Amino acid sequence: MSSVEMDTEKYLLRIGYVAPTAPTLDALRLLHSCHLLSVPFENLAVHSGAHVRLDLPLLYDKIVNQRRGGFCYENNGLFSWLLSKMGFEVTLLSGQVRSAITCRYGPPFDHLILMVVFGDQRWLCDVGFGAPVFHYPLSLETSGPQKQCHRVYRIRKDEDMHFLEWQGEGGGGGDGEWTELYKFTLEPRHLGDFAQMCDYHQTSPSSIFFCKSLCSILKPDGRLTYIGHKMITTTFPKAVGESVLKTTTRELKDEEIPGILQHDFGVVLTSPLIPKDEAITPPPVMY
């Protein structure tokens, strides 16, 4: 796949970015948002006979040429390439996601995230984390609340470890309860460092990506999520502090799924999908 031509202009068209391309914070914010609104967070390759390899031309061909999406290693891995080509100072970081099942963290390289630096200002970027993902980069220079639309996040630091936390949908940012999403250090990494965990998430019954076929994309007023035989439509609260989150779930038949993926996510699979929604086995090793 080395013959794939990786073109930044075609990538920008893929995500609907038509603003100036100078490496500024305003550009980074818009690139981040455009990516989330255009490229699904999905693992359908795992459930349609393919295997994800962390090779940039392969990722480009899938996300840009085939107009697919991917999980964190794919979406953030390719996004880092785009940012670098545009002149941004970007560093790959290793994250460890907090499991809702065990309330423990995954191993190192469980999640790939990005840090972008402007002078003495550092920003966290993540276009590959599904439902709780922040719409715009978060500042790494503060531990205080950072409001985005109806959500509030913060990055708490404990020695060299950083903890991304949020207050859920419609969190008020005051005395609300903070929930940890993932933790990370600022040690620079390379895409190849994540290869082993990328394989793990495609083969382990302790990984959501192996146990469930899923595809999810951000919309201006909510999120669409396909899992197994379900289509979930979420409508966000309109402001910080509002807790009215509307969710509807529709049961799908096998024959409906390809049309849903194409119509709602722009995803056309070249091999049959085997829908899956199994329970996740808690991992034996706790972090």
N, C-alpha and C positions, 0 to 999 in steps of 0.2 A: 504493500500500500504506500510505499515511498513515493510513487508517482503522483499522488494526490497533490494538487496545487492548493496551498493554504493561503487564501487571499483575505486580508483584513476587511476590504470593502464589501465583499460578499457576506462575511460574518456580520458586519454592521447592518446590512440589509436584512439578514436573517432575524435579527433582534429588533428591527424597526428603529434603529438609531440614526437620526438625520441631523444631529447637532454638530457643532465644531468638534474637531478631534484632538485639539491640543490637550496635553495631560494635566487637567485641572481638577480640583475637587468637584466643581459643578458637573464636569463631564463624567467623573467617576460615579457620582450619585445617579445620574441619568442612565449610564451604562448598566449599573447594577439593577435598577428598576426595570429597564427594558428587557434585560436578560430573564428576570423572573417572570415577566408577563408574556414572554415569547417561547422560552425553552422549558418543556416539562421536566419535572423531577420524576423519573421513572426507571423501572428495572425490567421492562418487558423483554429485553434480550435474554435475560436469565430464564424466562418461561416460554421462550419461542425457539429454543434449540441453539442459541448463540452463547458465546462466552466473551465477556468484556476484557479487553487487553488495554493496558495503559500506554498506548502508542499514539502520539499526538496526531499524525496523519489519519489514523483510524478514527480517533475521536472527532476530528474535524469533518471527515466524510460522513459520519453518523449524524452529528448535530447540525452541521451547516448544509451539506449536500442532500442528505436524506430527510432533513428537517425533523429529526428525532430529539429526544432528550437523554437524560442519564441520571445516575446518582452522583454523590459528591465528587468522587474521583474524576468522573467524566466532565461534569458541568464546571466545577471549579478548576480542574486541570486545564481545560481548554480556555476558560475565561482568563486564566493567568497568562496564557500565551498571547491572547488578544491584547491584554493590558500592557504586557512587555513590548509588543510590537508597536503600540501606540505611544510608548515613551514613559509609561508609569514605572515606578520603582516598586516591584512586587516580590513578595516572599511567600513561599508555600509553608504552611504550618500544620502540625499534627494535632488533631483534636480527639477527645475521648467523650463519647456521647453517654449521658446518664440514662440508663434503662428504666422505663416506666414499670417493668416487671420486677426487677431485682432491686431497684433504687441504687444500683452500683454503676460505676463507669466501665465502659468498654476499654480494651487494651489500647496502647499507643498505635497510631495510624488508623484508628477506627473511623476517623473523619478527616477530610482534607478541607482546610480553610485557607484564606489569604490575608496577608497584611500588605497594605499599600502605604508608602511613606511620602509625605510632602514636607521637606525640610525637617523640622523637629516634631511634626505631627504625624501620628500613626493611626491608621484606620483599619478596622476589621471588615472583610468582605466575605460573603457566603451566598452563592447562588445555587447551592445544592443541599438544602436541609429540609425541604418539605414544609409542612404547615406552620411551624413556629418561626420560620425564617423572617429576619428583619428586612424591610423593603429597601433601605438605604444603608450605606456603610455606617458602622458605629465607631465612635472615637475610642481609642485606647488610652487617651490621656486623662480620663476621668473615671471615677468609680460611682459617680452619681447617676440618677435616672436619666435615660435618654428616650424621649417621647417620639413615637412614630405613628401617625394616624391614631387609631384607637388603642395602640399598644404602648407598653413601657418596658424598656430593657435596661440592664446595667451590666457592667463588666467589673466584677469584684476581683481583687488581687490578693493572693496569699503567698508571700515570698515570690518565687519564680512562676507560680501557677496562676493562670487567669481563669475565672469562672463566668461564663455567659449565663445570665439569669433573666427571667421575665416574670410579669405578673398575670400572664394568661391573656385571654381575649378581653379587652375592655378594662385592663388594670388601670387603676387611678394614679399610680405613681406616688401615693402618699404612704399610708401605713399598711398597704396591701401586702399579701404574702408573696415572697419571691421564690420561684422555682428554678432550680438549676437545669440548664439544657445540655451544656457540655463544658469541658475544661480543656485548656491548652497552654503550651508555653510558646515563647517567641523564638525558639531555636529553628533556624532555617532548615528546610527539608528539600528533597528532590522528588519528582514524580515517581521515579522508580522505587523509592522507599515505601510506597504504599501498595506495591504489587501483591505482597503476601496477604494483606488484609482485604484487598480487592477480591482475591480468589476465595478467601474465607467467607465473605458476604454472599458469594454466589453458590456456596456449597454447604454451609453450616445450618443445621436446624435451630441454632441459637441466633440466627440473623433474620430480621424482618424481610430482607431482600430475597432470601431463599424461601421463606415460608409464605410470602404473599406476593401476588402479582399486583403491581400498583402503578398508577400514573396520576400526577397531581400538578396543577398549574394555578398560579396566582392570577386573579382577575381584578380590575379596578375596584370592585365593590365586594370581593369575596374570593372564594377558591372552589375549584372543581376537583374532585378526587375519585378515581376509580380504584377499587380494591376487590379482587376476586370476582364475585357476581353482584357487586354493589356499585352504584353511582351516588356519590354524596355531593350535594350542593350546599355550600356555606355562604351566608351573607353576613358581612362584618357589621359591627356597630358603627355608627357614623362619627363618633368622637371618643377621645380618651375619657374614661369614667362611665361610659354607657356599657351596660352588660347584656344588652339584647343581641344575642348571636343566634341567627336563624339557620337551622340545619334541616335539610330534607334528604331522605335516603330512598333510593329506588332500586328494587331488585331487578337484575338483568338475566336474560336467557343467554345461552352460549352464542346463538346466532346474532344477538344484538350487539355484542361487545365490539367487533371490528368496526361497525358503523359509528358507535359512540366514540371510539378512539380517534377515528378520522374526523368526525364532525366537531367534537368538543376539544380535542387536543392537537389536531393536525397530524396525528401519528398513523402512518400506514405501514403495517408489518408485512414483510416478505415471506414469513413462515408462520404457520398456525400457532396461535397462542393457547397455552393450557392454563386456564384460570385457576388460581390457587389462593386459599385463605385459611391457612392452618395455624394452630397455636404455636407460639414460639417457645422453644425449650430454654429455660434459664441456663446460661453458660456455667460450667463448673468452676471457672477461675474468676474471682471477684477482684475488682480494682477500686 
